[in-house]
Amino acid sequence: MNYDKRFSDKAIKYLERVKKAGIENRQELDEISRQAYSDYREGILSEKEYGSIYALLIEYRYPR
C-alpha cells in the first residue's frame, strides 16, 4: 500500500491490520480500535493518523 509518507510505521501497520481483518472479523476490528485509541491517547499516534485509522475502522465495521 502507498500511504502518505507522513504516517508513522505504527499507523501504517494499523491501517494494514484493518484491511486484513476486513468486514467479517468484527472482533479483530474492535481490538484494533481499542489499541489505536490507546496509542493516540499516549501520544504515539498523531491526530491525523488516528483519524485515518478510525475512518477506515468505521468504514469496515459499519459497511453500507
DABEL-V230318 format. One record per backbone hydrogen bond with DSSP energy under -1.0 kcal/mol. CO is the residue of the C=O (numbers start at 1). NH is the residue of the N-H. E is the energy in kcal/mol with one decimal. If there is no record, write none. Layout:
co=[CO:CO]
nh=[NH:NH]
e=[E:E]
//
This chain:
co=[4:8:9:10:11:12:13:14:15:16:17:18:24:25:26:27:28:29:30:31:32:33:34:35:36:37:38:39:39:40:46:47:48:49:50:51:52:53:54:55:56:57:58]
nh=[7:12:13:14:15:16:17:18:19:20:21:22:26:29:30:31:32:33:34:35:36:37:38:39:40:41:42:44:45:43:50:51:52:53:54:55:56:57:58:59:60:61:62]
e=[-2.1:-2.2:-2.2:-2.0:-2.4:-2.4:-2.3:-2.3:-2.0:-2.3:-2.6:-2.1:-1.3:-1.9:-2.4:-1.9:-2.6:-2.3:-2.1:-2.4:-2.9:-2.3:-2.2:-2.3:-2.3:-2.7:-1.7:-2.5:-1.1:-1.4:-2.8:-2.5:-2.0:-2.3:-3.1:-2.4:-1.9:-2.6:-2.6:-2.1:-2.1:-3.2:-2.5]
//
